[in-house]
C-alpha cells in the first residue's frame, strides 16, 4: 500500500518544483504569491496532503493562518476533522471543526477549533481519564496557550481547505486507495507466510534409515548427530534417506503472481511503473506513457481535486497576506502548471524539434 501511495504522490507532486508551478497574471500578485510559496515550501506540504494523506485516509486538509507576521499553510490530519454540513446538501460545509486530545500537567484536555466564515473559535475542555467523557470548559490559559478564544479572520471563507482523494455524490468524505485492495493484500500476506512456513520446515528435514546410524548420548538416549527427526528403518538395512513432502509451491507461486496481477489491476497501477513488465522493452517516452495510461488517468483524477484545493488555499493565503501582513496587491486565483511526473525523454524531444525545424514549423 505504501508503494502505491508514494507512486501516485510522486507522479502528482514530484515535478512541481519549489514554486509548485503556480503563478498569477498580475505582477504584484505574483510576487506576493511567490513569497508565500517559498516561505511555506508548498511542494512538500502538497506532497503530504494531496499526495500521501488523501491516498491513505481519503481526505487531506490544508490549514491557513497568520503566524509571526507571515502567512502559513499547514497540513492537518483528517482524523481530527469533524465537518458540519447542511442536511439537504451534504457537499456544503457550514463549519469545519478540528478537535484533538492534549495532555498538560498530567491532565487530559480536548482542544477544539471551530472554523466559520470570517471567524475561528478556540476552546478547551477537561477530559475524564476513565470514561473519556468531555467535561467542563476551561480557559485556554490553563493549558499555557496564548490564543484568543474568538478571532476574526476578515476573510469571507474558511481557513480550512478540504482535499478529498476522490468522492461520490452522496459523500463529503473522500475514498482512499486502500479500501479496494485490503482483502487482496491480506490474502497475499497469508500466501507468503504459508510459503515461508513450508520452506522453513524443509530447511531441517526428517530422515529414515538403519538404526545403526543412531548414537547413544550421555543420558543413554539414541540420537542422530544431525538436526531434524530420525525414524529407524531396518528392512533390508536400507541406507538413510530424507523424508520429503510436495508442498505444491509451484501452484502457490502461481497464485501469488495472480494476486499481484489483481492488485495492479484493481489499484489501477501499471507494472511498468515498477519495472515489472513481463518483457523488458527499451521504449520511448511516448510508449511509456501509453503503458502507464491507466496509472496516469488515476493521478489525473486526484489532480482534479488537488488543483481546486491548492488554488483555494493559495487564494485565502493571499487574502490574509493583504489583511494582516501589509501586502498591497489584489488577490487572485493562481494558475498551476501541472507536470506528469515522468522523466523527460531527451532523445525523443530532440527528434521532434529536429523534424519541426526541417518542416519549417519551428525556426532554428
Secondary structure as GFF3:
##gff-version 3
##sequence-region A 1 364
A	DSSP	alpha_helix	2	13	.	.	.	ID=ss1
A	DSSP	beta_strand	22	23	.	.	.	ID=ss2
A	DSSP	alpha_helix	27	40	.	.	.	ID=ss3
A	DSSP	alpha_helix	42	46	.	.	.	ID=ss4
A	DSSP	pi_helix	47	53	.	.	.	ID=ss5
A	DSSP	alpha_helix	54	57	.	.	.	ID=ss6
A	DSSP	beta_strand	59	67	.	.	.	ID=ss7
A	DSSP	beta_strand	70	76	.	.	.	ID=ss8
A	DSSP	three_ten_helix	78	80	.	.	.	ID=ss9
A	DSSP	beta_strand	81	86	.	.	.	ID=ss10
A	DSSP	beta_strand	89	104	.	.	.	ID=ss11
A	DSSP	beta_strand	107	116	.	.	.	ID=ss12
A	DSSP	beta_strand	119	127	.	.	.	ID=ss13
A	DSSP	beta_strand	134	138	.	.	.	ID=ss14
A	DSSP	three_ten_helix	140	143	.	.	.	ID=ss15
A	DSSP	beta_strand	150	152	.	.	.	ID=ss16
A	DSSP	beta_strand	160	164	.	.	.	ID=ss17
A	DSSP	alpha_helix	182	201	.	.	.	ID=ss18
A	DSSP	three_ten_helix	202	204	.	.	.	ID=ss19
A	DSSP	beta_strand	207	209	.	.	.	ID=ss20
A	DSSP	three_ten_helix	211	213	.	.	.	ID=ss21
A	DSSP	beta_strand	215	216	.	.	.	ID=ss22
A	DSSP	beta_strand	222	223	.	.	.	ID=ss23
A	DSSP	beta_strand	230	232	.	.	.	ID=ss24
A	DSSP	three_ten_helix	235	237	.	.	.	ID=ss25
A	DSSP	beta_strand	241	242	.	.	.	ID=ss26
A	DSSP	alpha_helix	249	266	.	.	.	ID=ss27
A	DSSP	three_ten_helix	271	274	.	.	.	ID=ss28
A	DSSP	alpha_helix	285	291	.	.	.	ID=ss29
A	DSSP	alpha_helix	293	324	.	.	.	ID=ss30
A	DSSP	beta_strand	335	336	.	.	.	ID=ss31
A	DSSP	alpha_helix	346	359	.	.	.	ID=ss32
###
